[in-house]
Amino acid sequence: MQYYTVVGDSYEDAVRKARELYGDGIRIHARRDYTTGGGFFSRKKEKCEIVCYLARSSGRKGEKERDISEFAKEAKTPDPSTLSPEERLDTEIYREKTVNSEAASMLDVNHITDPLRAKLLEDFPEGGDVSMIMSERLIKTVGIDYDRQVHPRHFVVFIGPTGSGKTTTLAKVAYLFSRSEKSVGIITLDSYRTGAFEQVSAFGNALSIPVLAAGAEDELIKAAERFSWKDMVFIDTMGLSPKDKELNLKLRGMLSVLDPDRTDYILTVSASMKEEDIMDQFSSYSQFSPSSLAVTKLDETETIGNVLSFSYKVSVPMLYFTDGQKVPDDIEKASGAVLLEHMKGFGLNMKKFRAQVSLD
């Protein structure tokens, strides 16, 4: 039996459309009332979806009249959500929903994968501005750590692979908080990379932030005690490799001396990497249960859909975005506006807006 789906603004509207499209021999198999919109960019709209099939008819006048009468009766089918599970099985048809092709294309061009892709396309409404609806859904769905932007913990540990921009990002964030009248200090644990301490010290001198080095647990305890009067202590770490178990254990042992209730772990993630590669690197740091992501190197990619998919998959929200090497510049707190700015086809060009504002 062939089924047909018709959507209207009400039951009566859906029934009328069905009769216009398929004639008076239509039978109602199921109905679904739902609401679309109602967010930042769209208004709420009541919709009704009916599933129909064509009844067999001999074409005789009496039978045709009975068909019309039966059709009108079936149009009063109750909302399935009000029925018991047994009654619902008699009225509903379970089928794969039609995916909005324009919305799906937007996600594909931005390299957004499941499960985030499926969530954004779930019960996607018909009609309306697809770009605006998708933008609203993305902002509501993707995690942004607003709480830690305002209320950070005492120890903020930056973890991430070598080359992800970890040290540079740490210096930028430390400066953001020092500028907001927080007393901050920096401790570096990276005694393995050549020039690591010199790099952090140079940042500290330029930003007027004191820097200490620690190469073992007792040295980290002493450094933390020296900075005990600081509002915040930023800790830089060495890059890890899944194959270097000795270094992994050393870092884990050193960080174990910190009070977990006063410590946040921020994972730096390069926006220019493929999602699969990000997931591979994440395996080296999942033991620390990172609270947030600092997304780096936005200037090296056209879209951050890969990072959004990763963030949603591992349930770790975004905290900061960086798009260059300049310290203390080239950093922004994560927000819906910044997120949309780095997505293709989402209709938000904040760079153009800022340029216009600067000319006024």
C-alpha positions as CSV (number, residue, x, y, z in Angstrom):
1,M,0.0,0.0,0.0
2,Q,1.3,3.5,-0.9
3,Y,1.3,6.1,1.8
4,Y,1.4,9.9,1.3
5,T,2.4,12.6,3.8
6,V,0.8,16.0,3.8
7,V,1.5,18.9,6.1
8,G,-0.8,21.8,6.8
9,D,-1.3,24.6,9.3
10,S,-4.2,22.7,10.9
11,Y,-6.0,19.3,10.6
12,E,-8.5,20.9,8.3
13,D,-5.9,22.5,6.1
14,A,-3.9,19.2,5.8
15,V,-7.1,17.3,4.9
16,R,-8.0,19.9,2.3
17,K,-4.6,19.6,0.7
18,A,-4.8,15.8,0.7
19,R,-8.1,15.8,-1.0
20,E,-6.9,18.3,-3.6
21,L,-3.8,16.2,-4.3
22,Y,-5.2,12.7,-4.2
23,G,-9.0,12.9,-4.4
24,D,-11.9,11.8,-2.2
25,G,-10.6,8.2,-1.9
26,I,-8.0,9.3,0.6
27,R,-7.9,7.6,4.0
28,I,-6.1,9.0,7.1
29,H,-3.6,6.6,8.6
30,A,-2.0,8.8,11.2
31,R,-1.6,12.4,12.3
32,R,1.0,14.4,14.2
33,D,0.6,17.9,15.6
34,Y,3.9,19.8,16.3
35,T,5.3,23.3,16.7
36,T,8.1,24.9,14.6
37,G,10.3,27.9,15.4
38,G,9.9,29.9,18.5
39,G,13.5,30.8,19.0
40,F,15.9,33.7,18.2
41,F,15.2,33.9,14.5
42,S,11.8,32.4,13.9
43,R,8.2,32.6,15.3
44,K,6.3,29.6,16.6
45,K,4.0,27.9,14.1
46,E,1.5,25.2,14.7
47,K,1.7,22.4,12.1
48,C,-0.2,19.2,11.5
49,E,1.2,16.2,9.5
50,I,-1.2,13.5,8.2
51,V,-0.2,10.2,6.6
52,C,-2.8,9.0,4.0
53,Y,-3.4,6.2,1.7
54,L,-5.8,5.6,-1.2
55,A,-8.8,3.5,-0.6
56,R,-10.0,1.1,-3.3
57,S,-13.2,2.1,-4.8
58,S,-15.5,0.7,-7.6
59,G,-16.3,4.3,-8.6
60,R,-20.1,3.8,-8.0
61,K,-21.9,6.9,-6.6
62,G,-23.0,5.4,-3.3
63,E,-19.6,4.0,-2.6
64,K,-18.0,7.3,-3.4
65,E,-20.3,9.1,-1.0
66,R,-19.4,6.6,1.7
67,D,-15.7,7.2,0.9
68,I,-16.2,10.9,1.5
69,S,-18.1,10.3,4.7
70,E,-15.5,7.9,6.0
71,F,-12.7,10.3,5.0
72,A,-14.3,13.1,7.0
73,K,-14.6,10.8,10.0
74,E,-11.0,9.8,9.8
75,A,-9.9,13.4,9.6
76,K,-11.0,13.6,13.3
77,T,-8.3,11.1,14.3
78,P,-7.0,12.2,17.7
79,D,-3.4,13.4,18.3
80,P,-1.3,10.1,18.8
81,S,0.4,11.7,21.8
82,T,-2.9,11.4,23.7
83,L,-3.2,7.7,23.0
84,S,-2.0,4.7,24.9
85,P,1.0,2.8,23.4
86,E,-1.4,0.1,22.1
87,E,-3.8,2.6,20.5
88,R,-0.9,4.5,19.0
89,L,0.3,1.3,17.2
90,D,-3.0,1.2,15.4
91,T,-2.8,4.8,14.2
92,E,0.8,5.6,13.6
93,I,3.2,4.5,10.8
94,Y,6.9,4.4,11.7
95,R,9.0,5.6,8.9
96,E,12.2,7.5,8.1
97,K,11.7,11.2,8.1
98,T,12.5,13.1,5.0
99,V,15.7,15.1,5.5
100,N,15.7,18.8,4.5
101,S,18.3,18.7,1.6
102,E,19.3,22.3,2.0
103,A,19.9,21.9,5.7
104,A,21.8,18.7,5.1
105,S,24.0,20.4,2.5
106,M,24.9,23.2,4.9
107,L,26.1,20.6,7.5
108,D,28.0,18.6,4.9
109,V,29.9,21.5,3.5
110,N,31.0,22.4,7.1
111,H,32.1,18.8,7.8
112,I,29.6,18.3,10.6
113,T,29.2,14.6,11.4
114,D,26.9,12.4,13.5
115,P,25.7,12.5,16.2
116,L,25.7,16.3,16.0
117,R,24.5,16.2,12.4
118,A,21.5,14.0,13.2
119,K,20.6,16.2,16.2
120,L,20.6,19.4,14.1
121,L,18.4,17.7,11.4
122,E,16.0,16.1,13.8
123,D,12.3,17.2,13.0
124,F,13.6,20.0,10.8
125,P,10.7,22.3,10.0
126,E,9.4,22.8,6.5
127,G,9.5,26.4,5.1
128,G,11.3,29.4,6.6
129,D,14.9,30.6,6.2
130,V,17.0,27.4,6.5
131,S,20.2,29.3,7.3
132,M,18.5,31.2,10.2
133,I,16.8,28.1,11.6
134,M,20.0,26.1,11.4
135,S,22.0,28.9,13.0
136,E,19.6,29.0,15.9
137,R,19.7,25.2,16.3
138,L,23.5,25.2,16.2
139,I,23.8,27.9,19.0
140,K,21.3,26.0,21.2
141,T,23.0,22.6,20.6
142,V,26.7,23.2,20.7
143,G,28.3,23.6,24.2
144,I,29.9,26.9,25.2
145,D,31.4,27.1,28.7
146,Y,30.1,30.5,29.7
147,D,30.4,29.7,33.4
148,R,34.2,29.2,33.3
149,Q,34.6,32.4,31.3
150,V,33.3,34.3,34.3
151,H,34.1,32.0,37.3
152,P,37.4,30.1,36.6
153,R,39.0,27.9,39.2
154,H,42.3,28.7,41.0
155,F,44.5,26.3,38.9
156,V,43.9,26.4,35.1
157,V,46.0,23.6,33.5
158,F,46.5,23.8,29.7
159,I,46.9,20.4,28.1
160,G,47.3,19.5,24.4
161,P,49.8,18.1,21.8
162,T,52.9,19.9,20.8
163,G,52.1,22.4,18.0
164,S,48.5,22.9,19.0
165,G,49.2,26.5,20.3
166,K,49.0,25.5,23.9
167,T,51.6,27.9,25.4
168,T,50.6,30.8,23.2
169,T,46.9,30.4,24.1
170,L,47.8,30.1,27.8
171,A,49.6,33.4,27.7
172,K,46.7,35.1,26.0
173,V,44.1,33.8,28.5
174,A,46.4,34.7,31.4
175,Y,46.6,38.3,30.1
176,L,42.8,38.4,29.7
177,F,42.3,37.7,33.4
178,S,45.2,40.0,34.5
179,R,43.5,42.8,32.6
180,S,40.3,42.2,34.4
181,E,42.1,42.9,37.7
182,K,42.8,39.3,38.6
183,S,46.2,38.5,40.1
184,V,47.7,35.7,38.0
185,G,50.9,33.6,37.8
186,I,52.2,31.0,35.4
187,I,54.0,27.7,36.1
188,T,55.5,25.7,33.3
189,L,56.1,22.0,33.6
190,D,57.6,21.6,30.1
191,S,61.3,20.9,30.7
192,Y,61.5,18.6,27.6
193,R,60.9,20.9,24.7
194,T,63.9,23.0,23.8
195,G,63.3,26.7,24.6
196,A,60.0,26.0,26.3
197,F,60.8,27.8,29.5
198,E,62.4,30.7,27.6
199,Q,59.2,31.1,25.5
200,V,56.9,31.2,28.6
201,S,59.3,33.6,30.4
202,A,59.3,35.9,27.4
203,F,55.5,36.0,27.4
204,G,55.5,36.6,31.2
205,N,58.0,39.5,30.9
206,A,56.1,41.1,28.1
207,L,52.7,40.8,30.0
208,S,54.1,41.6,33.5
209,I,53.1,38.1,34.7
210,P,55.5,36.1,37.0
211,V,56.6,32.7,35.7
212,L,58.0,29.7,37.7
213,A,59.3,26.3,36.4
214,A,58.7,22.9,38.0
215,G,60.1,19.6,36.8
216,A,58.8,17.3,39.6
217,E,56.0,16.9,42.1
218,D,57.8,18.6,45.0
219,E,58.8,21.5,42.7
220,L,55.2,22.0,41.6
221,I,54.0,22.0,45.2
222,K,56.6,24.7,46.1
223,A,55.6,26.8,43.1
224,A,51.9,26.5,43.9
225,E,52.7,27.6,47.5
226,R,54.6,30.7,46.2
227,F,51.6,31.6,44.1
228,S,49.0,30.7,46.8
229,W,48.0,34.4,47.2
230,K,47.3,34.7,43.4
231,D,43.7,34.6,42.2
232,M,44.6,32.3,39.4
233,V,47.6,30.1,38.5
234,F,48.0,29.0,34.9
235,I,50.0,25.8,34.3
236,D,51.7,25.0,31.0
237,T,52.4,21.3,30.3
238,M,54.5,19.3,27.9
239,G,52.9,17.8,24.8
240,L,52.0,14.1,25.1
241,S,52.1,11.2,22.7
242,P,50.0,8.0,23.1
243,K,53.1,6.0,22.6
244,D,55.1,7.8,25.3
245,K,53.7,6.1,28.4
246,E,56.6,7.2,30.7
247,L,56.0,10.9,30.0
248,N,52.2,10.4,30.3
249,L,52.6,8.9,33.8
250,K,55.1,11.6,34.8
251,L,52.6,14.4,33.9
252,R,49.8,12.6,35.6
253,G,51.8,12.2,38.7
254,M,52.9,15.8,38.8
255,L,49.3,17.1,38.3
256,S,48.0,14.8,41.0
257,V,49.4,17.1,43.7
258,L,46.9,19.8,42.7
259,D,43.5,20.1,44.5
260,P,41.0,18.6,42.0
261,D,38.2,20.8,43.4
262,R,40.2,23.9,42.5
263,T,41.6,22.8,39.2
264,D,40.3,23.0,35.6
265,Y,41.9,21.3,32.6
266,I,41.7,23.1,29.2
267,L,42.4,21.1,26.1
268,T,43.8,22.9,23.1
269,V,42.5,21.7,19.8
270,S,43.7,22.9,16.4
271,A,40.8,23.8,14.1
272,S,42.8,22.8,11.1
273,M,42.9,19.1,12.0
274,K,40.5,16.5,10.8
275,E,38.0,15.2,13.4
276,E,39.5,11.7,13.3
277,D,42.9,13.1,14.2
278,I,41.5,15.3,17.0
279,M,39.8,12.2,18.4
280,D,43.1,10.3,18.3
281,Q,44.8,13.0,20.2
282,F,42.0,13.3,22.7
283,S,42.7,9.7,23.8
284,S,46.0,10.9,25.3
285,Y,44.2,13.5,27.5
286,S,40.9,12.0,28.4
287,Q,42.4,10.7,31.6
288,F,42.4,14.3,32.9
289,S,38.7,14.8,32.1
290,P,39.2,18.2,30.4
291,S,36.4,20.7,31.3
292,S,36.6,22.9,28.2
293,L,38.2,23.3,24.8
294,A,40.4,26.2,23.6
295,V,40.1,26.0,19.8
296,T,43.2,27.3,18.1
297,K,44.4,28.2,14.5
298,L,41.0,29.4,13.2
299,D,43.0,31.4,10.7
300,E,44.1,28.2,9.0
301,T,40.7,26.8,8.1
302,E,37.4,27.9,6.5
303,T,35.1,26.1,8.9
304,I,35.1,24.6,12.4
305,G,32.4,22.0,11.8
306,N,35.0,19.3,12.6
307,V,35.6,20.8,16.1
308,L,31.9,21.3,16.8
309,S,31.3,17.6,15.9
310,F,34.1,16.5,18.2
311,S,33.0,18.8,21.0
312,Y,29.5,17.4,20.9
313,K,30.6,13.8,20.6
314,V,32.9,14.0,23.7
315,S,30.6,16.4,25.6
316,V,33.3,19.0,26.3
317,P,32.2,22.6,25.7
318,M,34.3,25.3,24.0
319,L,35.8,28.1,26.1
320,Y,38.1,30.2,23.8
321,F,38.9,30.7,20.1
322,T,42.2,31.9,18.8
323,D,43.0,32.9,15.2
324,G,46.6,34.0,15.1
325,Q,50.0,34.1,16.9
326,K,49.9,37.6,18.3
327,V,50.1,37.8,22.1
328,P,48.0,39.0,23.8
329,D,45.8,39.6,20.8
330,D,44.1,37.1,18.4
331,I,41.8,35.5,21.0
332,E,38.1,35.7,21.7
333,K,35.8,34.1,24.3
334,A,33.6,31.4,22.8
335,S,30.2,32.7,21.8
336,G,27.4,31.9,19.4
337,A,28.4,34.9,17.2
338,V,32.0,33.8,16.9
339,L,31.0,30.2,16.3
340,L,28.7,31.2,13.4
341,E,31.3,33.6,12.0
342,H,33.5,30.5,11.3
343,M,30.9,28.4,9.5
344,K,30.2,28.4,5.8
345,G,26.8,29.6,4.6
346,F,25.4,30.6,8.0
347,G,25.0,34.2,7.0
348,L,27.0,35.9,9.7
349,N,30.0,38.1,8.7
350,M,31.3,39.7,11.9
351,K,34.5,40.7,10.3
352,K,32.7,42.8,7.8
353,F,30.5,44.2,10.7
354,R,33.6,45.1,12.8
355,A,35.2,46.8,9.8
356,Q,32.1,49.0,9.3
357,V,31.9,49.9,13.0
358,S,35.6,50.9,13.0
359,L,34.9,53.3,10.1
360,D,32.0,55.0,11.9
